[in-house]
Amino acid sequence: MIKRSERMSLESLEMGEHDKQGRLFFNDNGLTDLSNIKIVGNFIDTVRQLYYGKPEPECLEHLGILCKTRSNITNEVLHGTWHVSHMGKAARYRFMIQNKDKGIVILYGSYFSSIDQEAQHLKFELSPHYIAANTPKQIQLELNVMADYFMIKAEPKGCAVHLACDVQGWDVPDDFIDRFTTYSRTIKEFKGFSSIDLSDFSNSAMKYGGPGAVQNYMIGKASSLQMCIYDKTQEIKISDKVDFMREQWDVYTLGTYDKLAPVKRIEARITHQIVREIGNGINEELESFEQVSDYLTDIWRYALTRNRLDQSTTTIDPFWQLIQEDCLFYCPDNGLYIKREKKTDVSAIGRNFTAILGNLISVMARNREMKAINVLKQLKKMSFFPDMMRYYESRQILEHELHELIERGLYLRRLTGKAA
């Protein structure tokens, strides 16, 4: 298990005590002083809320007319004037309704499901300034009201979040790739407008930011747990968010943010599927943003464990430990051990499990030396074994009973000459 540094401050060092907020990090590699690192903000950068239900036919018809007449939509439910545009199949949704002043983009009417059937027909994408101006409860309430306008029996069904930590006084080390531990096989590292293909490595990498710029990384795919590390001071110029972000940094640091120093962002992007699997693992429903908001700090710490900068093979990098422990999103962590669990209902693929087991027994029955325990050992090496056991347990067959079932299967096949 990876080790953490003991944290102290100058005051606690004199007392011979630890300080959980201290910037002096002691470990087997020595002392690291991170007093020069300033966390200038930790923010929820993006929220994507999905809704399940059936589109309102009148609403679809109305939006179609607005697109043909190139008109905007204005009503009391949506609060304000929204631009409506018709989308192609590449966008996955038929309509996009957006209000940049409010900071919400709505995608409506999935191309991949019939419009007269219940499905994931609605998606809200929330901007940082909308998220910053509202509480999770306020956000969920407003989204629910708008969802009821677009859908029949709208139900929150999936929430993706981007969590960000902004720092000054830290740069990506030259040996970042060598010391970065990740379960992802994709690391992109951009530089200028060109890319470097390192696909022959287990971790591919490319770099961006222009000649002489600090290296910036994207780790993992958009469909999974993705980490992004980049120069935020450069990005806000391109996205035209300079005034907004400087104000956010000033508020967070009580005016001590250095306007002349660059800001580096470490961002964890967590898809709705991963959030759902985390919910399964902690026995909590995490389908709406309001539900997810209580666990954002835990999710942040989980993300920075799965994708981690290490100081050595045994110790986490002190900077990574700092941002992992000191960043809070709405509320402190719940101290949960987070693990992801996929869908637990495996009854639909039960026949596949029985077929796999039957074929394995038939193959291994040919070797008289093979026992039931050998078959079980082979099964346990398979990634789907937990799902298989859930299926058999649903049929009131526990592991020791499965062992007996395998033993009987081996005996019968050898007795009747039906070994493969």
C-alpha positions as CSV (number, residue, x, y, z in Angstrom):
1,M,0.0,0.0,0.0
2,I,1.3,3.5,-0.9
3,K,2.6,5.5,2.0
4,R,1.7,9.1,3.0
5,S,3.9,11.7,4.5
6,E,3.5,12.9,8.1
7,R,2.4,16.6,8.0
8,M,3.6,19.2,10.4
9,S,3.8,23.0,10.6
10,L,6.7,25.0,12.2
11,E,4.5,25.5,15.3
12,S,3.7,21.8,15.6
13,L,7.3,20.8,14.9
14,E,8.4,22.7,17.9
15,M,5.8,20.9,20.0
16,G,6.8,17.5,18.4
17,E,3.2,17.1,17.1
18,H,1.5,16.5,13.8
19,D,-0.6,19.1,12.0
20,K,-3.1,17.9,9.4
21,Q,-3.0,21.3,7.8
22,G,0.8,21.6,7.9
23,R,2.9,22.2,4.8
24,L,6.0,20.3,6.0
25,F,5.8,16.7,4.7
26,F,8.1,14.1,6.3
27,N,8.6,10.6,4.8
28,D,11.3,8.0,4.2
29,N,12.7,10.3,1.4
30,G,13.2,13.2,3.7
31,L,11.5,16.6,4.2
32,T,9.4,18.5,1.6
33,D,8.4,22.0,2.3
34,L,5.3,23.1,0.4
35,S,4.8,26.4,2.1
36,N,5.2,28.2,-1.3
37,I,2.2,26.3,-2.8
38,K,-1.1,28.3,-2.7
39,I,-4.4,26.6,-3.4
40,V,-6.3,29.5,-5.0
41,G,-9.5,27.6,-5.5
42,N,-11.3,24.3,-5.8
43,F,-14.4,24.3,-7.9
44,I,-17.0,22.2,-9.6
45,D,-16.2,23.1,-13.1
46,T,-19.0,21.2,-14.9
47,V,-22.1,19.2,-14.1
48,R,-23.9,17.1,-16.7
49,Q,-27.3,15.9,-15.5
50,L,-29.2,13.3,-17.4
51,Y,-33.0,12.7,-17.2
52,Y,-35.0,9.6,-18.2
53,G,-38.6,9.8,-19.5
54,K,-40.7,10.4,-22.5
55,P,-40.6,13.7,-24.5
56,E,-43.6,15.9,-24.5
57,P,-45.0,15.7,-28.0
58,E,-46.2,19.3,-28.0
59,C,-42.8,20.5,-26.8
60,L,-41.1,18.6,-29.6
61,E,-43.5,20.1,-32.2
62,H,-43.0,23.6,-30.8
63,L,-39.2,23.4,-30.9
64,G,-39.4,22.1,-34.5
65,I,-41.4,25.2,-35.5
66,L,-39.0,27.5,-33.7
67,C,-36.1,26.0,-35.6
68,K,-37.8,26.5,-39.0
69,T,-38.7,30.1,-38.2
70,R,-35.4,30.7,-36.5
71,S,-37.1,32.0,-33.4
72,N,-36.0,31.8,-29.7
73,I,-38.0,30.3,-26.9
74,T,-39.2,32.4,-24.0
75,N,-41.5,31.2,-21.2
76,E,-42.0,31.4,-17.5
77,V,-40.7,27.9,-16.9
78,L,-37.3,28.4,-18.5
79,H,-36.9,31.9,-17.1
80,G,-35.5,34.1,-19.9
81,T,-34.8,33.8,-23.6
82,W,-33.2,30.6,-25.0
83,H,-31.7,30.0,-28.4
84,V,-33.0,26.8,-30.1
85,S,-31.1,24.9,-32.9
86,H,-31.7,21.6,-34.6
87,M,-28.8,19.1,-34.3
88,G,-27.5,16.3,-36.5
89,K,-27.2,12.7,-35.4
90,A,-23.5,13.2,-34.5
91,A,-24.7,15.4,-31.6
92,R,-26.9,12.4,-30.3
93,Y,-29.8,14.8,-29.5
94,R,-32.3,16.4,-31.9
95,F,-32.4,19.9,-30.3
96,M,-30.0,22.2,-28.4
97,I,-31.5,24.9,-26.2
98,Q,-29.0,27.3,-24.6
99,N,-28.8,30.4,-22.6
100,K,-25.2,31.6,-22.2
101,D,-26.1,34.3,-19.7
102,K,-27.7,31.7,-17.4
103,G,-24.9,29.2,-18.1
104,I,-27.1,26.2,-19.1
105,V,-27.1,24.1,-22.3
106,I,-30.0,21.7,-22.8
107,L,-29.8,18.7,-25.2
108,Y,-33.2,17.2,-26.0
109,G,-34.7,14.3,-27.9
110,S,-32.3,11.4,-28.3
111,Y,-31.7,10.1,-31.8
112,F,-30.9,6.6,-30.4
113,S,-34.4,6.1,-28.9
114,S,-37.9,6.5,-30.3
115,I,-39.4,9.8,-29.2
116,D,-42.6,7.9,-28.2
117,Q,-40.7,5.7,-25.7
118,E,-39.2,6.4,-22.3
119,A,-35.4,6.8,-22.6
120,Q,-32.5,9.2,-21.8
121,H,-34.0,12.1,-23.8
122,L,-32.7,15.0,-21.8
123,K,-29.3,16.3,-20.8
124,F,-28.4,19.5,-18.9
125,E,-24.8,20.9,-19.1
126,L,-24.1,23.4,-16.4
127,S,-21.3,26.1,-16.6
128,P,-19.0,27.0,-13.7
129,H,-20.7,30.4,-13.2
130,Y,-24.2,28.8,-12.9
131,I,-22.9,26.2,-10.5
132,A,-21.0,28.8,-8.4
133,A,-24.1,31.0,-8.1
134,N,-26.4,28.3,-6.8
135,T,-26.5,25.6,-4.1
136,P,-26.9,21.9,-5.1
137,K,-30.5,22.0,-3.8
138,Q,-31.4,25.1,-5.8
139,I,-29.7,23.6,-8.9
140,Q,-31.6,20.3,-8.7
141,L,-34.9,22.1,-8.0
142,E,-34.6,24.3,-11.1
143,L,-33.4,21.4,-13.3
144,N,-36.4,19.2,-12.1
145,V,-38.8,22.0,-13.0
146,M,-37.4,22.4,-16.5
147,A,-37.2,18.7,-17.0
148,D,-41.0,18.4,-16.3
149,Y,-41.5,21.0,-19.0
150,F,-39.7,18.9,-21.6
151,M,-40.6,15.4,-20.4
152,I,-43.4,13.2,-19.2
153,K,-42.4,11.6,-15.8
154,A,-38.9,13.0,-15.9
155,E,-36.5,11.2,-13.6
156,P,-32.9,12.1,-12.8
157,K,-30.9,9.2,-14.2
158,G,-27.2,10.0,-14.1
159,C,-24.9,12.8,-13.1
160,A,-21.3,13.5,-14.4
161,V,-19.1,16.0,-12.6
162,H,-15.7,17.8,-13.2
163,L,-13.9,18.7,-10.0
164,A,-11.0,21.1,-10.1
165,C,-8.2,22.3,-7.9
166,D,-6.3,25.5,-8.9
167,V,-2.8,26.1,-7.5
168,Q,0.0,28.6,-7.8
169,G,3.7,27.8,-7.1
170,W,3.7,24.3,-8.7
171,D,4.8,23.2,-12.1
172,V,4.5,19.7,-13.7
173,P,7.8,18.0,-13.0
174,D,10.0,16.8,-15.9
175,D,9.6,13.2,-14.9
176,F,5.9,13.4,-14.5
177,I,5.1,10.5,-16.8
178,D,7.7,8.3,-15.1
179,R,6.2,8.9,-11.6
180,F,2.5,9.0,-12.5
181,T,0.5,5.9,-11.5
182,T,-2.7,5.4,-13.4
183,Y,-5.1,2.6,-14.3
184,S,-5.7,4.3,-17.7
185,R,-3.7,3.3,-20.8
186,T,-4.2,6.7,-22.4
187,I,-2.2,9.8,-21.5
188,K,-2.3,12.7,-23.9
189,E,0.3,15.4,-23.8
190,F,-0.1,18.3,-26.3
191,K,2.5,20.9,-27.5
192,G,1.6,23.6,-29.9
193,F,-0.6,22.3,-32.7
194,S,1.3,19.1,-33.3
195,S,1.0,15.8,-31.5
196,I,3.5,13.1,-30.7
197,D,2.3,9.5,-31.0
198,L,3.7,7.3,-28.3
199,S,1.3,4.5,-28.9
200,D,4.0,1.9,-28.6
201,F,4.1,2.7,-24.9
202,S,1.6,1.2,-22.5
203,N,0.7,4.8,-21.7
204,S,0.5,7.0,-24.9
205,A,1.3,10.7,-24.5
206,M,1.0,14.0,-26.3
207,K,1.6,17.6,-25.0
208,Y,0.0,21.1,-25.5
209,G,0.6,24.7,-24.5
210,G,2.9,26.1,-27.2
211,P,6.7,26.2,-27.5
212,G,8.4,26.7,-24.1
213,A,5.1,26.3,-22.2
214,V,4.7,24.1,-19.2
215,Q,3.6,20.6,-20.0
216,N,-0.1,19.9,-19.9
217,Y,-1.7,16.4,-19.7
218,M,-4.9,14.6,-20.3
219,I,-5.0,11.2,-18.7
220,G,-7.7,8.7,-19.5
221,K,-10.6,8.7,-22.0
222,A,-13.7,11.0,-21.8
223,S,-15.8,7.9,-21.3
224,S,-13.9,6.9,-18.1
225,L,-12.2,8.6,-15.2
226,Q,-10.2,11.4,-16.8
227,M,-7.6,13.7,-15.3
228,C,-6.5,16.9,-16.9
229,I,-3.5,19.0,-15.8
230,Y,-3.1,22.3,-17.6
231,D,-2.3,26.0,-17.4
232,K,-5.6,27.6,-16.4
233,T,-4.4,31.2,-16.9
234,Q,-3.9,30.4,-20.6
235,E,-7.2,28.5,-20.9
236,I,-9.3,31.3,-19.5
237,K,-8.0,33.7,-22.2
238,I,-9.2,31.3,-24.9
239,S,-12.6,30.6,-23.2
240,D,-13.1,34.3,-22.4
241,K,-13.4,33.6,-18.6
242,V,-10.6,35.9,-17.4
243,D,-12.8,38.2,-15.3
244,F,-14.9,35.4,-13.8
245,M,-12.0,33.2,-12.8
246,R,-9.9,36.1,-11.3
247,E,-12.9,37.0,-9.2
248,Q,-13.4,33.4,-8.1
249,W,-9.7,33.2,-7.1
250,D,-9.8,36.5,-5.3
251,V,-12.8,35.4,-3.3
252,Y,-11.4,32.0,-2.4
253,T,-8.0,33.4,-1.3
254,L,-9.5,36.5,0.4
255,G,-7.6,38.7,-2.0
256,T,-4.2,37.0,-1.7
257,Y,-4.2,35.4,-5.2
258,D,-1.2,36.6,-7.2
259,K,-2.5,38.1,-10.5
260,L,0.9,37.9,-12.1
261,A,1.6,34.3,-11.3
262,P,0.3,31.4,-13.5
263,V,-2.4,29.1,-12.1
264,K,-2.2,25.4,-12.7
265,R,-5.4,23.3,-12.7
266,I,-5.7,19.7,-11.7
267,E,-9.1,18.5,-12.8
268,A,-10.9,15.2,-12.3
269,R,-13.6,14.4,-14.8
270,I,-16.0,11.7,-13.6
271,T,-18.7,10.2,-15.9
272,H,-22.2,9.4,-14.8
273,Q,-21.5,5.7,-15.1
274,I,-18.5,5.9,-12.7
275,V,-20.6,8.0,-10.3
276,R,-23.3,5.4,-10.4
277,E,-20.8,2.6,-9.8
278,I,-19.4,4.5,-6.8
279,G,-23.0,4.8,-5.5
280,N,-23.5,1.0,-5.9
281,G,-20.3,0.5,-4.0
282,I,-21.4,2.6,-1.0
283,N,-25.0,1.5,-1.2
284,E,-26.2,5.0,-2.1
285,E,-28.3,6.2,-5.1
286,L,-26.2,8.8,-6.9
287,E,-28.3,9.8,-9.9
288,S,-29.0,13.5,-9.3
289,F,-26.5,16.3,-8.6
290,E,-28.1,17.0,-5.2
291,Q,-27.4,13.3,-4.3
292,V,-23.9,13.4,-5.6
293,S,-23.0,16.7,-4.0
294,D,-22.7,15.1,-0.5
295,Y,-20.0,12.8,-1.7
296,L,-17.9,15.1,-4.0
297,T,-15.0,15.3,-1.6
298,D,-14.9,11.5,-1.3
299,I,-15.1,11.2,-5.1
300,W,-12.2,13.7,-5.5
301,R,-10.0,11.7,-3.2
302,Y,-10.9,8.5,-5.0
303,A,-10.0,10.0,-8.3
304,L,-6.6,11.2,-7.0
305,T,-5.9,7.8,-5.7
306,R,-6.7,6.0,-9.0
307,N,-4.6,8.6,-10.9
308,R,-1.7,9.5,-8.6
309,L,1.7,11.3,-8.7
310,D,4.2,9.3,-6.6
311,Q,7.4,10.5,-5.1
312,S,8.8,7.0,-5.1
313,T,7.6,3.4,-5.6
314,T,6.4,3.4,-2.0
315,T,5.3,7.0,-1.3
316,I,2.8,9.4,-2.7
317,D,4.2,12.8,-3.9
318,P,3.7,15.4,-1.1
319,F,2.1,17.8,-3.5
320,W,-0.5,15.2,-4.7
321,Q,-1.2,14.4,-1.0
322,L,-1.7,18.1,-0.3
323,I,-4.4,18.7,-2.9
324,Q,-6.0,15.3,-2.3
325,E,-6.4,16.1,1.5
326,D,-7.0,19.8,1.5
327,C,-9.6,20.3,-1.2
328,L,-13.2,20.2,-0.1
329,F,-16.3,20.3,-2.3
330,Y,-19.3,21.7,-0.3
331,C,-18.5,19.5,2.7
332,P,-15.7,17.4,4.2
333,D,-15.3,13.8,3.1
334,N,-17.4,11.1,4.8
335,G,-14.4,8.9,5.4
336,L,-15.8,6.2,3.1
337,Y,-13.8,3.5,1.5
338,I,-14.9,4.0,-2.1
339,K,-15.1,1.1,-4.5
340,R,-17.0,0.8,-7.8
341,E,-19.6,-1.9,-8.4
342,K,-21.1,-2.5,-11.7
343,K,-24.7,-3.5,-12.3
344,T,-25.6,-6.3,-9.8
345,D,-28.6,-7.7,-11.7
346,V,-27.1,-10.5,-13.7
347,S,-30.2,-12.7,-14.2
348,A,-30.3,-11.7,-17.9
349,I,-27.0,-13.3,-18.6
350,G,-27.4,-16.3,-16.2
351,R,-27.6,-18.7,-19.1
352,N,-24.2,-17.5,-20.3
353,F,-22.7,-18.2,-16.9
354,T,-24.2,-21.8,-16.8
355,A,-22.9,-22.4,-20.3
356,I,-19.4,-21.2,-19.3
357,L,-19.4,-23.4,-16.3
358,G,-20.7,-26.4,-18.2
359,N,-18.1,-26.0,-21.0
360,L,-15.3,-25.6,-18.5
361,I,-16.3,-28.7,-16.6
362,S,-16.5,-30.7,-19.8
363,V,-13.0,-29.5,-20.9
364,M,-11.4,-30.2,-17.6
365,A,-13.1,-33.6,-17.1
366,R,-10.8,-35.0,-19.8
367,N,-7.9,-34.8,-17.4
368,R,-8.5,-37.3,-14.6
369,E,-6.1,-35.3,-12.3
370,M,-8.4,-32.2,-12.3
371,K,-10.5,-31.8,-9.2
372,A,-13.4,-29.5,-8.5
373,I,-11.1,-27.1,-6.7
374,N,-9.0,-26.7,-9.9
375,V,-12.1,-25.7,-11.8
376,L,-13.0,-23.1,-9.1
377,K,-9.5,-21.7,-9.2
378,Q,-9.8,-21.2,-13.0
379,L,-13.2,-19.5,-12.5
380,K,-11.8,-17.1,-9.8
381,K,-9.2,-15.8,-12.3
382,M,-12.0,-14.5,-14.5
383,S,-13.1,-10.9,-14.1
384,F,-16.7,-11.8,-14.2
385,F,-16.5,-14.3,-11.3
386,P,-18.2,-11.9,-8.8
387,D,-21.1,-11.5,-11.1
388,M,-21.3,-15.2,-11.6
389,M,-21.4,-15.8,-7.9
390,R,-24.2,-13.1,-7.5
391,Y,-26.2,-15.1,-10.1
392,Y,-25.7,-18.4,-8.3
393,E,-26.4,-16.8,-4.9
394,S,-29.7,-15.5,-6.3
395,R,-30.5,-19.1,-7.0
396,Q,-29.6,-20.0,-3.4
397,I,-26.3,-21.7,-4.5
398,L,-23.4,-20.6,-2.3
399,E,-19.7,-21.2,-3.1
400,H,-19.4,-24.5,-1.2
401,E,-22.5,-25.7,-3.0
402,L,-21.1,-24.6,-6.3
403,H,-18.0,-26.7,-5.5
404,E,-20.3,-29.8,-5.0
405,L,-22.1,-29.0,-8.2
406,I,-18.8,-28.9,-10.1
407,E,-17.6,-32.1,-8.5
408,R,-20.8,-33.9,-9.5
409,G,-20.5,-32.5,-13.0
410,L,-16.9,-33.9,-13.4
411,Y,-18.0,-37.3,-12.1
412,L,-20.9,-37.6,-14.4
413,R,-19.0,-36.5,-17.5
414,R,-16.2,-39.0,-16.8
415,L,-18.8,-41.7,-16.0
416,T,-20.8,-41.2,-19.2
417,G,-17.9,-40.4,-21.5
418,K,-19.2,-36.9,-22.3
419,A,-16.0,-35.1,-21.4
420,A,-15.0,-32.7,-24.2
